[in-house]
Amino acid sequence: MRTNTARLGNALHSGQASVPIVRRRRTWYLISVVVVILLGAIAMLRGPNLGIEFTGGSEFQVSGVSSAQESQARDIVRQTVPDNEPKVTMIGGSTVRVQTAQLDTAQTQHVAGDLAKAYGVHADDVSTSFIGPVWGSDITSKMARGVVVFIALVAAVMALYFRNLKVSLAAMITLVHDMAFTAAVYGVVGFEITPATVIGFLTILGYSLYDTIVVFDKVRENTAHLRDQTRTTYAEAVELAANQTLMRSLNTSIVALLPVGSILAIGAFVLGAGTLKDISLALFIGIFVGTYSSVFLAPGLVVTLRGGEKDLAAHRDRVLAARGGAEYRRPTEGAGAPGAADPAESDAASVAATAAGADTPVRRRR
């Protein structure tokens, strides 16, 4: 297994094998759009499950409970405040958390005493707290401003680093895709949105960009001397770069997903509702979709956005003219550098498969 994986990685890096990332970019676009729209529609029908930090209200936590029934807490709150529908969850198997709308001091004391009696615990084992909705709205507005400022600064830095605004735009599009996908999945799953969730969302911004920059750096390396040769088009050089970083991105993501997945399992199935579950779900989804977008969306977006540039279009025409009736060859490592040797003749099946997915029609030498 290890040997096969190593061989595949070497074949992708050398150009002997190729995954149709750029050649099939419209397919990847369509898949992403359909999935995000579908998940977003389901999430909107369910509605956001906002935590008390964003909605405001009173919270009670009954600790040391041996056997808990959620119906008990609901009945107690309804008796005190008939129009109040509480949200009851278990934390760690021995703590009951009850969230209600805002209660006054007398109602809070009454509910806390009744909860202690119902679950057979001491009054000191029932903690109460109140969170105003102003705090949640303030956190939300600050988060939104922070994300906008972050995206603007990163877009400017990437435009300067890669010396091309369209490369930066492609990275920002993939970033927005990752955020939308993560938010949609979070809404479909129905986990409570808490400040820990916000932390997870902000964390995946950096991870998604990190993986995208690695891919774009390889693209810049492969296209550094693109115009000095007439063997490889810009789209083919980007395709090679995406394939060369494919195994690296997958391996890095798998290593990152294993501990995050473990934390998610512990938080969701062992400890119950809590910070671990909230933040780990956002991280897990974000890392997964960030890897997908960095490899399968970002390279294609760069080709789509830059394909119409006059110099790249003129270079593509020169490459196709230089090939004449020659068969299409998959670009190999170093094909974009001046003085690089022509790639070896591909077998018939490889040539046919590559030519079938090329952006432009090719002719075979008779």
ABEGO torsion letter per residue (X at the ends): XAAAAAAAAAAAAAGABBBBAAAAAAAAAAAAAAAAAAAAAAAAAAEBBBBAAAAEEBBBBBBGBABBBAAAAAAAAAAABAABBBBBBBBGGABBBBBBBBBBAAAAAAAAAAAAAAAGBBAAABBBBBBBAAAAAAAAAAAAAAAAAAAAAAAAAAAAAAGBAAAAAAAAAAAAAAAAAAAAAAAAAGBBBBAAAAAAAAAAAAAAAAAAAAAAAAAAAAAAAAAABAABBAAAAAAAAAAAAAAAAAAAAAAAAAAAAAAAAAAAAAAEBEAAAAAAAAAAAAAAAAAAAAAAAAAAAAAAAAAABAAAAAAAAAAAAAAEABBBBBBBBGAABBGBBBBBBBBAAAAAAAAAABABBBBBBX
